[in-house]
Amino acid sequence: MTNADVIIVGAGPTGLMLAAELRLAGVRPLVLERQPHRRDTPKAGGLGGQILELLRYRGLLERFEAACPGPPPAPRFPFGGVHLDFTQLADPPLHALPLPQQLLERLLDERAAELETDVRRGHEVTGISQDETVVSVDVRGPDGPYRVRARYLVGCDGARSRVRDRAGIGFPGTVYPEVNRLAQVTLPDSVTVLGNGDLDVPGFGTVRAGFTRTDHGLLGLGSAPGATSVSLYTIEDESVEYDDDVPMTVTELQDSIHRVLGAHLPIAGTTRLSRFTFKARQADHYRKGRILLAGDAAHLFPATGVALNAGMLDAVNLAWKLAADLHGRAPLGLLDTYHTERHLAGARTMLHTRAQVALRRGHDAAAEALREVFQELLGDEQPLRRMGALVAGTDLRYPMPGSGHHPLTGTFAPDLTLHADDGVTSLAQLMHPARPVLLDLAGRPDLREAAHDWKDRIDVHTAKTGDRPADALLIRPDAHIAWAAPVGEPAGTAAPALREALSHWFGTP
Ligand SMILES: Cc1cc2nc3c(=O)[nH]c(=O)nc-3n(C[C@H](O)[C@H](O)[C@H](O)COP(=O)(O)OP(=O)(O)OC[C@H]3O[C@@H](n4cnc5c(N)ncnc54)[C@H](O)[C@@H]3O)c2cc1C
């Protein structure tokens, strides 16, 4: 007897995204979150990369855009001490949404509620065990301890994942001895913001706008004449392992500034205080039996701006596979492709974020030269686009059987403009329900007929598109192309290949 199909530990962005995707797939998740309320510690300032396209494919992007407190920033992203500047490109390969994490979590929470998800806050998971058929979970709730069971459990419980530890999954990697502190502060009258943005600090003198590097670290100051607050940023080499969920204090910030600059900076108030450290760790397995990991529990990257993208995309990849298994329709090995595909994606993100560490950390003339050469290369469109796709996570092609047959197989489906009798105008629209889709772009009754036996689990659509990339596309719920029929491929070849792909991904009919 189980209490839910899937227990999700943690109601951060990964856990909430997973819950919503599971609900769309007709599964009953139970989300257990130890914090009694949604967190108000500032973490990410925004969301970027392929997840934005996925949110659009779920019909959610407009809602997320409307909740942003400010307009989208210019498409310019830091990359290990240099910049990816897409402002000259009409179609930048990387986009960001300036949606602070607290707002993101609120929206995901609302979405989970709309889909009638059981989210229990103030319920901490204290123990886990699994056998061949169920996972049992010990919980400490507001009314005391209790036990729940489910067919699967997913640890979306962040960097210090207890699920990962209890499951005995290794988390090898590196902790870089570097702490970054970020703040938006108001200053007392004793500190003057000069016309050029510099600060005049009593008893110290001038603190320059921009970056000041000392033997003890780096201080960044961003201020505008007449503005009521300034932004401050420090980077120091420290070997302390901080818990990102423990908020930073004003005193911690002032102490850091004092160490870097040798000056005490009086601060009147703060609107944002956050600290982050750089770790490069990746779980060596994303699945152990009935226990799976996603998000920060599975990977930590040593650069900003990529973790939410990776974690929420883990959730999207995992949900439909879990659902297929729970509905008894998963072909052999389907759930294991979660590890294969998302570990690969994580390794790719690790590759460029580690490269960013190497680019960023050196302070000598050789390091400066490396950054200059790299920045010069990024002035050319081709390397710039390539780096953008790498950071966005859109250059990834999942390994798939028969993927040599068509260049689109294994990639994220492009949002084609469609002309269809049923009023559908884009591929994105077809993905709103998060179901597999066979999209017939060439009026191919042979292919629609071949898919007939799977009609209970895939949606078949016929449409036209200009300059069609294939005669038909078989698209998984995570918007990746499982199979594509080359233009003009004869029925004798295409229909059996389609049936093979349908069985491989969606089980025998
Ligand atoms: C200062 C800062 C800035 C950042 N900036 C960015 C950025 O610009 N872009 C970006 O993409 N990422 C950024 N990140 C990273 C981003 O915040 C994380 O990647 C993201 O929060 C991970 O989401 P998650 O859901 O996987 O884990 P978390 O957000 O850590 O959520 C885990 C949840 O699990 C709960 N939990 C833990 N243990 C238990 C238990 N035993 N029982 C029940 N519940 C439990 C926790 O309370 C928590 O709510 C930043 C992080 C920090 C600290």
The ligand as a Tripos MOL2 file, in Angstrom:
@<TRIPOS>MOLECULE
LIG
   53    58     1     0     0
SMALL
NO_CHARGES

@<TRIPOS>ATOM
      1 C1         23.5620   33.4140   -4.0330 C.3       1 LIG1
      2 C2         23.1700   32.4320   -5.0730 C.ar      1 LIG1
      3 C3         22.9670   32.8870   -6.3650 C.ar      1 LIG1
      4 C4         22.5930   31.9900   -7.3640 C.ar      1 LIG1
      5 N1         22.4120   32.4690   -8.6200 N.ar      1 LIG1
      6 C5         22.0020   31.6260   -9.5850 C.ar      1 LIG1
      7 C6         21.7100   32.1190  -10.9060 C.ar      1 LIG1
      8 O1         21.8270   33.3100  -11.1960 O.2       1 LIG1
      9 N2         21.2650   31.2340  -11.8160 N.ar      1 LIG1
     10 C7         21.0920   29.9040  -11.5280 C.ar      1 LIG1
     11 O2         20.6950   29.1460  -12.4030 O.2       1 LIG1
     12 N3         21.3410   29.4340  -10.2980 N.ar      1 LIG1
     13 C8         21.7800   30.2520   -9.3230 C.ar      1 LIG1
     14 N4         22.0210   29.7720   -8.0860 N.ar      1 LIG1
     15 C9         21.8170   28.3300   -7.8410 C.3       1 LIG1
     16 C10        20.3400   28.0210   -7.5960 C.3       1 LIG1
     17 O3         19.8600   28.8120   -6.5370 O.3       1 LIG1
     18 C11        20.1950   26.5280   -7.2750 C.3       1 LIG1
     19 O4         20.7520   25.8120   -8.3490 O.3       1 LIG1
     20 C12        18.7510   26.0930   -7.0710 C.3       1 LIG1
     21 O5         18.2010   26.6020   -5.8770 O.3       1 LIG1
     22 C13        18.6870   24.5670   -7.0190 C.3       1 LIG1
     23 O6         17.3580   24.1710   -6.9360 O.3       1 LIG1
     24 P1         16.9660   22.7510   -6.3070 P.3       1 LIG1
     25 O7         15.4830   22.7350   -6.3000 O.co2     1 LIG1
     26 O8         17.7000   21.6910   -7.0040 O.co2     1 LIG1
     27 O9         17.5400   22.7910   -4.8260 O.3       1 LIG1
     28 P2         17.2000   23.8170   -3.6560 P.3       1 LIG1
     29 O10        16.7510   25.1100   -4.2190 O.co2     1 LIG1
     30 O11        18.3850   23.8160   -2.7680 O.co2     1 LIG1
     31 O12        15.9610   23.1770   -2.9310 O.3       1 LIG1
     32 C14        16.1090   22.0500   -2.1070 C.3       1 LIG1
     33 C15        14.9360   22.0290   -1.1530 C.3       1 LIG1
     34 O13        14.9690   20.8000   -0.4220 O.3       1 LIG1
     35 C16        14.6260   21.0500    0.9250 C.3       1 LIG1
     36 N5         15.1680   19.9620    1.7390 N.ar      1 LIG1
     37 C17        16.4660   19.6620    1.9650 C.ar      1 LIG1
     38 N6         16.5780   18.5840    2.7490 N.ar      1 LIG1
     39 C18        15.3030   18.1800    3.0340 C.ar      1 LIG1
     40 C19        14.7660   17.1230    3.8140 C.ar      1 LIG1
     41 N7         15.5580   16.2550    4.4440 N.pl3     1 LIG1
     42 N8         13.4250   16.9930    3.8830 N.ar      1 LIG1
     43 C20        12.5990   17.8510    3.2330 C.ar      1 LIG1
     44 N9         13.0720   18.8910    2.5040 N.ar      1 LIG1
     45 C21        14.4130   19.0470    2.3990 C.ar      1 LIG1
     46 C22        15.2650   22.4060    1.1960 C.3       1 LIG1
     47 O14        14.6630   23.0310    2.3070 O.3       1 LIG1
     48 C23        15.0090   23.1440   -0.1180 C.3       1 LIG1
     49 O15        13.8020   23.8470   -0.1120 O.3       1 LIG1
     50 C24        22.4200   30.6230   -7.0630 C.ar      1 LIG1
     51 C25        22.6080   30.1660   -5.7650 C.ar      1 LIG1
     52 C26        22.9870   31.0540   -4.7780 C.ar      1 LIG1
     53 C27        23.1900   30.5590   -3.3800 C.3       1 LIG1
@<TRIPOS>BOND
     1     1     2 1
     2     2     3 ar
     3     2    52 ar
     4     3     4 ar
     5     4     5 ar
     6     4    50 ar
     7     5     6 ar
     8     6     7 ar
     9     6    13 1
    10     7     8 2
    11     7     9 ar
    12     9    10 ar
    13    10    11 2
    14    10    12 ar
    15    12    13 ar
    16    13    14 ar
    17    14    15 1
    18    14    50 ar
    19    15    16 1
    20    16    17 1
    21    16    18 1
    22    18    19 1
    23    18    20 1
    24    20    21 1
    25    20    22 1
    26    22    23 1
    27    23    24 1
    28    24    25 2
    29    24    26 1
    30    24    27 1
    31    27    28 1
    32    28    29 2
    33    28    30 1
    34    28    31 1
    35    31    32 1
    36    32    33 1
    37    33    34 1
    38    33    48 1
    39    34    35 1
    40    35    36 1
    41    35    46 1
    42    36    37 ar
    43    36    45 ar
    44    37    38 ar
    45    38    39 ar
    46    39    40 ar
    47    39    45 ar
    48    40    41 1
    49    40    42 ar
    50    42    43 ar
    51    43    44 ar
    52    44    45 ar
    53    46    47 1
    54    46    48 1
    55    48    49 1
    56    50    51 ar
    57    51    52 ar
    58    52    53 1
@<TRIPOS>SUBSTRUCTURE
     1 LIG1         1 GROUP 0 **** ****
